[in-house]
Amino acid sequence: MSRLRIAAGNIVAVAWREFREFVSSPLLITLSIISPLLMFMLFCYGFSLDVRNMPFSYVDFCRQTASRQYIDSFLASGFFDLVGERLSLDEVRHDLLIDRTRVGIVIPEDFSRRLARDRNAEVQILINGTNASRAVIVKGYVEGMNAQFNTNLVREFIRKNYAGMDAEFEPLSLLPTTWFNPSLDSNNNLVPGVLGFCIFLFPAMMTAIALSKEKETGMIFNVYTSPLSKFQYLFGKTLLYLAVSMVIFMVLFAITIWHFGVPFRGEFLTLLVLTLLYVACAAGVGLFIAALVRTQVAALLISMIATFLPAFLYSGFFMPVESMGPDAQIISAILPPTYYFSILRLSFLKGVGWAYMLPQTAGLAVFAVAIFALAMFFFKKRIG
């Protein structure tokens, strides 16, 4: 019992000393408090998977009622904003060339005449494809509106020529129901993902800088000559940053709910516990990096690379893991953000409990134990 009391006292002493170093270091305060909030807001406002208000221009060589109705269908959709009508095809192309517009519409002179004769009419749609993913979405919107315009023409044809037939009849009707995110608002998935991204990046950076600072300044020699064990020292240094990270999580969670309006349907206590485990994984990454390097600059750069790029590219933040190649899926399976982002989606959007998160919990727990074991192994508590 006395050994446990001594070990606990040593851990508390290290944590208290780290707290005093923390409050006297503007760099650590900035990295741990200000930077996550700033990055969170910038990412949430800067990232959007929704394609709306896309600028377009058009040239109408027909200038009849039908062509006017076709352009009006774009204006009424809510997805496109009209930049202006052009007088020639070259002007429409110039708009696309200088990125004034994302879509150009060219209506031929015989558009109305061909429709009036029940013949096929063609419309040329020019799409700016410099952003390939957005161009695919825009193409889908255009095809959908074109299909709706065709449907309206067919119904009008039936009304005029077949008075006894129901123009609204459709052989097949869809009844789509969107679960978990009925509004299809990308922010409901994106904003929680940014939250998880931020609270993985900064705990790793803070712990890496804190430990490497003692190496760089020579203060680590006090630890070498002390009775502290590796575990007591590393865990004591980590405690403060776990606490700070959880405070940051609470702040970002509140902003997510109240400012961005993302619904939360899950169990908050469960999410809190799993977030603590996730933050411990991030802190372990920072300790492991600091155990290998001697300077703060190296620790900062390596921790940014080791957390930012993998979390951004391989965790399912933008692209589903199932859509990645086999090699990428292997990398994804060993990254804590992969499991935590799944936890966030299950908690925020699906509202499920702990029983549905056991695989993700196990993944985080295994990583946390493994990374702390590696940090303790590579941290040499000796001179030289």
C-alpha positions as CSV (number, residue, x, y, z in Angstrom):
1,M,0.0,0.0,0.0
2,S,2.8,2.3,0.9
3,R,4.4,1.7,-2.5
4,L,1.2,2.6,-4.3
5,R,1.0,5.8,-2.2
6,I,4.6,6.7,-3.1
7,A,4.0,6.0,-6.8
8,A,0.9,8.1,-6.8
9,G,2.7,10.9,-5.0
10,N,5.5,10.8,-7.6
11,I,3.0,10.9,-10.5
12,V,1.2,13.9,-8.9
13,A,4.5,15.6,-8.3
14,V,5.5,15.2,-12.0
15,A,2.1,16.4,-13.1
16,W,2.2,19.5,-10.8
17,R,5.7,20.3,-12.1
18,E,4.4,20.0,-15.6
19,F,1.5,22.2,-14.8
20,R,3.8,25.0,-13.6
21,E,5.9,24.6,-16.8
22,F,2.8,24.7,-18.9
23,V,1.4,28.0,-17.4
24,S,4.7,29.6,-17.9
25,S,5.1,28.6,-21.5
26,P,3.3,30.7,-24.1
27,L,4.1,28.1,-26.8
28,L,2.4,25.3,-25.0
29,I,-0.6,27.4,-24.1
30,T,-1.0,28.5,-27.7
31,L,-0.7,25.0,-29.1
32,S,-3.0,23.4,-26.5
33,I,-5.8,26.0,-26.3
34,I,-5.8,28.6,-29.0
35,S,-4.6,26.5,-32.0
36,P,-7.2,23.7,-31.7
37,L,-10.0,26.3,-31.5
38,L,-8.7,28.3,-34.4
39,M,-8.1,25.1,-36.6
40,F,-11.5,23.8,-35.7
41,M,-13.3,26.9,-36.8
42,L,-11.2,27.3,-40.0
43,F,-11.7,23.7,-41.0
44,C,-15.4,23.7,-40.3
45,Y,-16.0,26.9,-42.3
46,G,-13.5,26.0,-45.0
47,F,-14.6,22.4,-45.8
48,S,-17.9,21.7,-47.4
49,L,-19.1,18.7,-49.4
50,D,-22.3,20.5,-50.4
51,V,-22.5,22.0,-53.9
52,R,-24.7,25.0,-53.9
53,N,-24.9,28.4,-55.5
54,M,-22.7,27.3,-58.4
55,P,-22.3,30.2,-60.8
56,F,-23.4,29.7,-64.4
57,S,-23.9,31.7,-67.6
58,Y,-25.7,30.8,-70.8
59,V,-26.2,31.7,-74.4
60,D,-29.7,31.3,-75.8
61,F,-29.8,31.2,-79.6
62,C,-33.5,30.1,-79.5
63,R,-35.0,32.9,-77.4
64,Q,-38.4,31.2,-77.1
65,T,-40.7,30.3,-74.2
66,A,-39.3,26.7,-74.0
67,S,-35.7,27.8,-73.8
68,R,-36.6,30.4,-71.1
69,Q,-38.4,27.7,-69.1
70,Y,-35.3,25.5,-69.3
71,I,-33.1,28.3,-67.9
72,D,-35.7,29.0,-65.2
73,S,-35.5,25.4,-64.0
74,F,-31.8,26.0,-63.1
75,L,-32.7,29.2,-61.3
76,A,-35.5,27.5,-59.3
77,S,-33.3,24.6,-58.2
78,G,-31.4,26.5,-55.6
79,F,-28.1,24.9,-56.7
80,F,-27.1,27.5,-59.3
81,D,-26.6,31.2,-59.4
82,L,-26.9,33.1,-62.7
83,V,-23.9,35.2,-63.6
84,G,-25.5,36.6,-66.7
85,E,-26.7,35.9,-70.2
86,R,-24.1,35.9,-73.0
87,L,-24.4,36.7,-76.6
88,S,-21.9,34.1,-78.0
89,L,-20.4,30.7,-77.2
90,D,-17.0,32.3,-76.9
91,E,-18.2,34.5,-74.0
92,V,-19.5,31.4,-72.2
93,R,-16.2,29.7,-72.7
94,H,-14.4,32.8,-71.5
95,D,-16.4,32.7,-68.2
96,L,-15.3,29.1,-67.6
97,L,-11.7,29.9,-68.5
98,I,-11.3,32.7,-65.9
99,D,-13.3,30.7,-63.3
100,R,-16.1,33.2,-63.3
101,T,-18.6,30.3,-63.7
102,R,-18.6,26.6,-63.1
103,V,-21.3,25.7,-65.7
104,G,-22.1,27.0,-69.2
105,I,-25.3,26.3,-71.0
106,V,-25.7,26.6,-74.8
107,I,-29.2,26.4,-76.2
108,P,-29.4,25.9,-80.0
109,E,-31.6,28.0,-82.3
110,D,-33.9,25.1,-83.1
111,F,-34.5,24.1,-79.5
112,S,-38.2,25.1,-79.3
113,R,-39.0,24.1,-82.8
114,R,-37.8,20.6,-82.3
115,L,-39.7,20.2,-79.0
116,A,-42.9,21.5,-80.7
117,R,-42.5,18.9,-83.4
118,D,-42.0,16.2,-80.7
119,R,-38.5,15.6,-81.8
120,N,-35.3,15.3,-79.7
121,A,-33.7,18.7,-78.8
122,E,-30.1,19.0,-77.7
123,V,-28.6,21.4,-75.1
124,Q,-24.9,21.7,-74.6
125,I,-23.7,21.8,-71.0
126,L,-20.1,22.9,-70.4
127,I,-18.8,22.0,-66.9
128,N,-15.6,23.3,-65.3
129,G,-13.8,20.1,-64.5
130,T,-10.7,21.5,-62.7
131,N,-12.3,20.2,-59.4
132,A,-13.2,16.7,-60.5
133,S,-15.3,15.6,-57.5
134,R,-17.3,18.8,-57.6
135,A,-17.7,18.5,-61.4
136,V,-19.2,15.0,-60.9
137,I,-21.7,16.4,-58.4
138,V,-22.6,19.3,-60.7
139,K,-23.1,16.9,-63.6
140,G,-25.5,14.8,-61.5
141,Y,-27.5,18.0,-60.6
142,V,-27.7,18.9,-64.3
143,E,-28.8,15.5,-65.3
144,G,-31.4,15.4,-62.6
145,M,-32.9,18.8,-63.6
146,N,-32.8,17.7,-67.2
147,A,-34.8,14.6,-66.3
148,Q,-37.3,16.6,-64.5
149,F,-37.7,19.0,-67.4
150,N,-38.3,16.0,-69.7
151,T,-40.9,14.6,-67.3
152,N,-42.8,17.9,-67.4
153,L,-42.7,17.9,-71.2
154,V,-44.0,14.3,-71.4
155,R,-46.8,15.2,-68.9
156,E,-47.7,18.2,-71.0
157,F,-47.8,16.1,-74.1
158,I,-50.1,13.6,-72.5
159,R,-52.5,16.4,-71.3
160,K,-52.7,17.8,-74.9
161,N,-53.0,14.6,-76.8
162,Y,-54.6,12.1,-74.5
163,A,-57.3,13.8,-72.6
164,G,-58.5,10.6,-70.9
165,M,-55.1,9.5,-69.6
166,D,-53.7,10.4,-66.2
167,A,-50.6,12.5,-67.0
168,E,-49.3,12.1,-63.4
169,F,-49.3,8.3,-63.7
170,E,-45.8,6.7,-63.3
171,P,-45.3,2.9,-63.6
172,L,-42.7,2.9,-60.9
173,S,-42.6,5.3,-57.9
174,L,-39.7,5.6,-55.5
175,L,-40.3,6.3,-51.8
176,P,-36.8,7.3,-50.6
177,T,-36.2,7.6,-46.9
178,T,-32.9,8.9,-45.6
179,W,-32.0,7.6,-42.2
180,F,-29.7,9.2,-39.6
181,N,-29.1,12.4,-41.7
182,P,-32.5,13.3,-43.3
183,S,-31.4,16.7,-44.4
184,L,-28.3,15.3,-46.1
185,D,-26.3,18.1,-44.6
186,S,-22.6,17.3,-44.9
187,N,-21.8,19.3,-41.8
188,N,-23.5,16.7,-39.7
189,N,-20.7,14.3,-40.6
190,L,-17.9,16.8,-41.4
191,V,-17.9,18.9,-38.2
192,P,-17.6,16.0,-35.8
193,G,-14.8,14.6,-38.0
194,V,-12.9,17.9,-37.7
195,L,-13.4,17.7,-33.9
196,G,-11.8,14.3,-33.8
197,F,-9.1,15.5,-36.1
198,C,-8.1,18.4,-33.8
199,I,-8.1,16.4,-30.6
200,F,-5.7,13.9,-32.1
201,L,-3.2,16.4,-33.6
202,F,-2.6,18.7,-30.6
203,P,-2.2,16.2,-27.7
204,A,0.5,14.5,-29.7
205,M,2.2,17.8,-30.4
206,M,2.0,19.0,-26.8
207,T,3.4,15.8,-25.2
208,A,6.1,15.6,-27.8
209,I,7.2,19.2,-27.2
210,A,7.0,18.8,-23.4
211,L,9.3,15.8,-23.2
212,S,11.7,16.9,-25.9
213,K,12.0,20.3,-24.2
214,E,13.5,18.6,-21.1
215,K,16.0,16.8,-23.3
216,E,17.0,19.9,-25.1
217,T,17.4,22.1,-22.0
218,G,19.1,19.4,-20.0
219,M,16.4,19.2,-17.4
220,I,16.0,15.5,-18.2
221,F,19.1,14.8,-16.1
222,N,17.1,15.5,-13.0
223,V,14.9,12.7,-14.0
224,Y,17.8,10.4,-14.7
225,T,19.0,10.8,-11.1
226,S,15.6,10.6,-9.4
227,P,13.9,7.5,-8.0
228,L,11.0,8.0,-10.6
229,S,10.3,5.0,-12.7
230,K,9.7,5.3,-16.5
231,F,6.0,4.8,-16.0
232,Q,5.6,7.3,-13.2
233,Y,7.5,10.0,-15.2
234,L,5.8,9.5,-18.5
235,F,2.3,9.1,-17.1
236,G,2.8,12.1,-14.8
237,K,3.8,14.3,-17.8
238,T,0.8,13.0,-19.8
239,L,-1.8,13.7,-17.1
240,L,-1.9,17.4,-17.7
241,Y,-2.3,17.2,-21.4
242,L,-5.0,14.6,-21.1
243,A,-6.9,17.0,-18.9
244,V,-6.3,20.0,-21.2
245,S,-7.4,17.9,-24.2
246,M,-10.6,16.9,-22.5
247,V,-11.4,20.5,-21.7
248,I,-10.7,21.4,-25.4
249,F,-13.0,18.5,-26.4
250,M,-15.8,19.8,-24.2
251,V,-15.4,23.3,-25.8
252,L,-15.4,21.9,-29.3
253,F,-18.3,19.6,-28.6
254,A,-20.4,22.6,-27.3
255,I,-19.5,24.6,-30.5
256,T,-20.5,21.6,-32.6
257,I,-23.9,21.3,-31.0
258,W,-24.9,24.9,-30.4
259,H,-23.1,26.8,-33.1
260,F,-23.1,24.4,-36.1
261,G,-26.3,22.7,-35.0
262,V,-25.1,19.2,-35.4
263,P,-27.5,16.8,-33.7
264,F,-26.2,14.5,-31.0
265,R,-28.3,11.4,-30.4
266,G,-25.9,9.2,-28.5
267,E,-24.7,8.6,-24.9
268,F,-22.5,11.5,-23.8
269,L,-20.8,9.6,-21.0
270,T,-19.9,6.8,-23.3
271,L,-18.5,9.3,-25.8
272,L,-16.6,11.1,-23.0
273,V,-14.9,7.9,-21.9
274,L,-14.0,6.8,-25.4
275,T,-12.6,10.3,-26.1
276,L,-10.3,10.0,-23.1
277,L,-9.0,6.7,-24.5
278,Y,-8.6,8.3,-27.9
279,V,-6.7,11.3,-26.4
280,A,-4.5,8.9,-24.6
281,C,-3.6,7.3,-27.9
282,A,-2.6,10.7,-29.3
283,A,-0.6,11.5,-26.2
284,G,1.2,8.2,-26.5
285,V,2.1,9.0,-30.1
286,G,3.7,12.3,-28.8
287,L,5.6,10.4,-26.0
288,F,6.9,7.8,-28.5
289,I,8.1,10.5,-30.9
290,A,9.8,12.5,-28.1
291,A,11.5,9.4,-26.9
292,L,13.3,9.1,-30.3
293,V,14.3,12.7,-30.8
294,R,16.2,15.3,-28.8
295,T,14.9,18.7,-30.0
296,Q,11.6,20.5,-29.8
297,V,11.6,21.4,-33.5
298,A,12.1,17.8,-34.5
299,A,9.4,16.6,-32.2
300,L,7.0,19.3,-33.5
301,L,7.6,18.5,-37.1
302,I,7.5,14.7,-36.8
303,S,4.4,14.8,-34.6
304,M,2.6,17.0,-37.2
305,I,3.5,14.6,-40.0
306,A,2.7,11.5,-38.0
307,T,-0.7,12.7,-37.0
308,F,-2.0,15.2,-39.6
309,L,-1.3,13.2,-42.8
310,P,-2.5,9.7,-41.7
311,A,-5.6,11.1,-39.9
312,F,-6.4,13.2,-43.0
313,L,-5.8,10.6,-45.7
314,Y,-6.4,7.1,-44.2
315,S,-9.0,7.5,-41.4
316,G,-12.2,7.8,-43.5
317,F,-12.4,11.5,-42.8
318,F,-13.3,12.2,-46.5
319,M,-13.2,8.9,-48.3
320,P,-14.8,5.7,-46.8
321,V,-12.3,3.2,-45.7
322,E,-14.1,0.5,-47.8
323,S,-13.4,2.5,-50.9
324,M,-9.6,2.5,-50.4
325,G,-7.1,0.1,-51.8
326,P,-5.9,-3.0,-49.8
327,D,-2.7,-1.2,-48.7
328,A,-4.5,1.9,-47.6
329,Q,-7.0,-0.2,-45.6
330,I,-4.1,-1.9,-43.7
331,I,-2.7,1.5,-42.8
332,S,-6.2,2.6,-41.8
333,A,-6.6,-0.4,-39.5
334,I,-3.7,0.7,-37.2
335,L,-4.8,4.4,-36.9
336,P,-6.8,5.6,-33.9
337,P,-8.7,8.2,-35.9
338,T,-10.2,5.5,-38.0
339,Y,-11.9,4.0,-34.9
340,Y,-12.7,7.3,-33.3
341,F,-14.4,8.8,-36.4
342,S,-16.6,5.7,-36.6
343,I,-17.5,6.3,-32.9
344,L,-18.4,9.9,-33.7
345,R,-20.6,8.9,-36.5
346,L,-22.3,6.3,-34.4
347,S,-22.8,8.7,-31.5
348,F,-23.8,11.9,-33.3
349,L,-25.9,10.5,-36.2
350,K,-27.0,7.0,-35.2
351,G,-27.3,7.4,-31.4
352,V,-26.2,3.9,-30.6
353,G,-24.8,2.8,-27.2
354,W,-21.6,1.2,-26.1
355,A,-22.6,-2.3,-27.3
356,Y,-22.3,-1.1,-30.9
357,M,-18.8,0.3,-30.4
358,L,-16.9,-2.6,-28.9
359,P,-14.7,-3.2,-32.0
360,Q,-13.8,0.5,-32.1
361,T,-13.2,0.5,-28.3
362,A,-10.9,-2.5,-28.6
363,G,-9.0,-0.9,-31.4
364,L,-8.3,2.2,-29.4
365,A,-7.4,0.2,-26.3
366,V,-4.9,-2.0,-28.1
367,F,-3.3,1.1,-29.8
368,A,-3.0,3.0,-26.5
369,V,-1.3,0.1,-24.7
370,A,1.0,-0.6,-27.6
371,I,2.1,3.0,-28.1
372,F,2.7,3.6,-24.4
373,A,4.7,0.4,-24.2
374,L,6.8,1.5,-27.1
375,A,7.3,4.9,-25.6
376,M,8.5,3.4,-22.3
377,F,10.8,1.0,-24.2
378,F,12.5,3.7,-26.2
379,F,12.7,6.2,-23.3
380,K,16.1,5.6,-21.7
381,K,16.1,6.6,-18.1
382,R,19.8,6.9,-17.8
383,I,22.7,9.3,-18.7
384,G,24.0,8.8,-22.2
